[in-house]
C-alpha cells in the first residue's frame, strides 16, 4: 500500500510530486495494514497551501517482498517506478481524498 500527495508543495507548482506519506508491504490478505511491514512511517496530511489530493493505492503482491528499502526522500517519489521495481503490476484498489490547510482565524 502506498499513500502519496501528487500536489506537493502546491497544486499550481507540484515540484515535489509525488510526496510519499506511507508505504506498507506484506499485508496479509483480508487483514489490517497494521499487520504489514511498514517501510515508511505514516505522515499525516499537512498541505501548506491550496487543496491537495491524497491517493492511497493497494497492490496485490505475488508473494512476500521481504526487505524493501526506504525511499531516499519523501519528495519526488514515483509510485509507478516503485511498483515496477517490485513487480507489483497495477493497483487492485485506489481511494483518494482532498485536504486543505485550516485558516488560522477559524473559530471552533
C-alpha positions, 0 to 999 in steps of 0.5 A: 500500500502506498499513500502519496500527495501528487500536489506537493508543495502546491497544486499550481507548482507540484515540484515535489510530486509525488510526496510519499506519506506511507508505504506498507508491504506484506499485508496479509490478505483480508487483514489490517495494514497494521499487520504489514511491514511498514517501510515508511512511517505514516505522515499525516496530511499537512498541505501548506497551501491550496487543496491537495489530493491524497491517493492511497493505492493497494497492490496485490503482491505475488508473494512476500517482498521481504526487505524493501528499502526506504525511499531516499526522500519523501519528495519526488517519489514515483509510485509507478517506478516503485511498483515496477521495481517490485513487480507489483503490476497495477493497483487492485484498489485506489481511494483518494481524498482532498485536504486543505490547510485550516485558516488560522482565524477559524473559530471552533 
